[in-house]
Amino acid sequence: MGRRGNVLSRRALRVAATLVVTGLCTAYIVWKIDLGRTAHVLAHASPGWWLASLAIMVGSVWPMAWRWQRLLAARGVHDSLRWLVRAYFVGYAAGQILPTSLGGDASRIYETVRRHEGTGGVAAGTVLLERALGGTATLLLAAAGFALAVGQYDIGGYLWVELGFVVAAAGASVVLFSTRLHWLLQRTRPLLRFLRVERVLREVYIAVHSFRRTPRLLLSMFALTLGVQAVRVLAIWCAGKAVGVDLSPRPYYVMGPLLFLVMLVPFTVNGLAVRESFFVSFLGTLGVPADRAFATGFLFFVVTIALSLPGAAIVGWDALRGGTRKAVPR
C-alpha cells in the first residue's frame, strides 16, 4: 500500500507540475500577444516557406535512421532502412502523446524489442546513445551559437544559459567517456537513483563504452548527427520566414540548441506552451513582435504535428490488421 501511495503521490505531483508550468506559460503568451493580430499573421503565412520547413524535418529522418542502422549492426542486430524509418515515424507520433521527445525513444525501443526478441539491452543502448550523440551535437552547436552571438546580439541571460549548458556538457562528457573517472560515477548513484535516471544513464554509459573498440564508427556517426542538427535548425528559420520574421539564419543557431533543450522539458506534452513562450521571449529580445514570434513557434509546432502523421497512419493500419508484427530471427 505504501508503494502504491508513493506512485500515486508522484503522479499527482507530476500532474500538478504540468498544470502549473502550462498555465504560467499560457498566461505569459496571452499577456504578450494580440490574438486577433496573431491570427492575421498566421492566416497570411507563406505556404512555400512552411513546406520548406516540413521538407527539412522529413528529409532528416532517413540519415538518422541510417545512423541507427549502423549502430544496431555494430551490436549484431540487422534490419532494413525501410523498417527503421518506419520506427522513427511511429516514434514521432508517440512523442505527440507521451511527455517530450523521449516518449518517441521509448516507442522505438519497444518496437525494436518486439521485432528482435532478446535485444532489449541493445535496443535501449543504441537509442539512448543516439540521444547522447544528438545532445552533444546540440551543445556543440550551442557553443558555436555562443561564439556567433557575442558582441552581435543582445539576448541577455539566454547567452549565459547557453554557455552554462556547454560547460556542464563538456564536464559530463569527460566523466562519461573516461574509464578512469568511473569511481566518480559510482559516487553519484544515490543521487541518480533518487532522480530516477540511474537506469537510463547506465544504459547510455554501457552503450558508449561498448563502442570504444569502434571509435571511427562513433566519430562518423557524431559527424553525421552534427550535420543533421545544423540543417534542422534551418527548419526553424523557414518557419520564421513564413510569417515574415526578417532575420538571417545566424541567430537561429543561437536559439536552436536552446529550443531543442526546451522541448525536452518533461512537464508538458510535446513542450506545449513552453515552446511557444520560449519563441516569444527569445525572438522578442531581437526586436521581433510577439505576434510574429508566437506564430513562428506555432508553425514549427504544426511542422512537428505533420511529421507525426505518417507514424499515426502506420499505427492505425497495424491496428486494422490486428497489430501483427513479423519477428526477425537474430
Buried (B, 14 or more C-beta within 10 A) or exposed (E): EEEEEEEEEEEEEEEEEBEEBBEEBBEBBEEBBBEEBBEEBBEEBBEEBBBBBBEBBBEBBBBBBBBBBBBBEBBEBEBEEEBBBBBBBBBBBBBBEBBBBBBBBBBBBBBBBBBBEEBBBBBBBBBBBBBBBBBBBBBBBBBBBBEBBEEEBEBEEBBEBBBEBBEEBEEBBEBBEEEEEEEEBEEEEEEBEEEEEBEBBBBBBBBBBBBEEBEEBBEEBBEBBBEBBBBBBBBBBBBBBBBBBEBEBBBBBBBBBBBBBBBBBBBBBBBBBBBBBBBBBBBBBBEBBBBBBBBBBBBBBBBBBBBBEBBBEBBEEEEEEEEEEEEBEE
